[in-house]
């Protein structure tokens, strides 16, 4: 028998077994079909791509329930009693959802400051680092080795020399371009540094698709940051001739307990060191007045049974009565989010979506255009931000609830990445986020005002539709 025939037959058996593996995983039909198409129509490459990016880890428990209980309950519940905590009825369903699915406790008495660019955020971060007296915890997708990254690194080293505990988690794939020496220098100065899911062949190859996309910083357990900015110079100066527009929240108050929990769970994941000392949850400083600014820090990831942040978005959208405003750099919504947005618009809710005119990922931009046209056809107002690259990830509803964090409106954030968002139940903060959105809208163009996007020729539509087939994999 011809050896070529034998090899081809073996390959066909491997292809069929791989497709069976995809089908048995019982994922969303769209994602199952997308992987089957990739495996079938891209010989060898499709199978390799699936091994690296497609194997589902959602059913794996990478942290034991006992360890989670110790980190969540022993660390927090002993130290964070909130007397007279009152949860308004209008917020109770979504708050209960996050408590049930994510063990995300609501915290009141928070002060929140919004940063909309790197020029304002990074000086604030460096000031907080300089003021640290006990510990600094950083959970970051990208920590670039550039002028800004070196400045932050030097600031952390200076604090470590003063005796401040400094811990850093960086994503291994997000920092592929960063030399090991950059992090090794921190280790030599006493900073504890751990990569998240390092990708080394052959171990962890199937985990390359599951990345820690979070941006969480905690200073002394009293001040925290969460949002969309990584530590990289482009968040200040921009890139490819475009300035960068992003959103970061600074939280002072009880909500920092939740940010601390996020970091310590991730630290246990990467270092297997269970940190639950009382000092990381300091008692709140006495205030003359309490406030009812409620928030929850919600996480989601491929190892949890559900996408909790996506659930929260759907709940917010379907509960909206007047408006829903969304900013996202990538718009590839899952079916539940797509259905919720269309349902809200059909019910008379003012739904608006703002995305960048020029994306940093062309395939994602092409795939997203067909979704955006679908939004317009459903009565949703879609606009393109023209004053630079919009990297902000936020949603605000009815001058009442808003959310900001690392989560994009796409399959990757909802299903593959480890993400974190702050859900804030405070009319004052929601109005500030709404005003921020409207300011961005003033620097935008309507989707319908760009004929090449709103009414492309048949060839462009075909390309966009073909790329859209792969959107569950992007």
Buried (B, 14 or more C-beta within 10 A) or exposed (E): EEEEEEEEEEEEEEBEEBBEBBBEBEBBEBBBBBBBBBBEEEEEEBBEBBBBBBBBBBEEEEBEEEBBEBBBEEBBEEBBEBEEBEBEEEBEEBBEBBBEBBBBBBBBBBBBBBBBBBEEBBEBBBEBBEEBEBBBBBBBBBBBBBEBBBBBBEBBBBBBEEEBBBBBBBBBBBBEEBEEEBBEBBEEBBBBBBBBBBBEEEEEBBBBBBBBBBBBBBBBBBBBBBBBBBBBBBBBBBBEEBBBBBBBBBBBBBBBBBBBBBBBBBBBBBBEEEBBEEEBBBEBEEEEEBEBBBBBBBBBBBBBEEBBBBBBBBBBBBBBEEBBBBBBBBBBBBEBBBBBBBBBBEEEBBBBBBBBBBBBEEEBBBBBBBBBBBBBEBBBBBBBBBBBBBBBBBBBBBBBBBBBBBBBBBBBBBBBBBBBBBBBBBBEBBBBBBEBBEEBBEBBEEBBEEEEBBEBEEEBBEBBEEBBBBBBBB
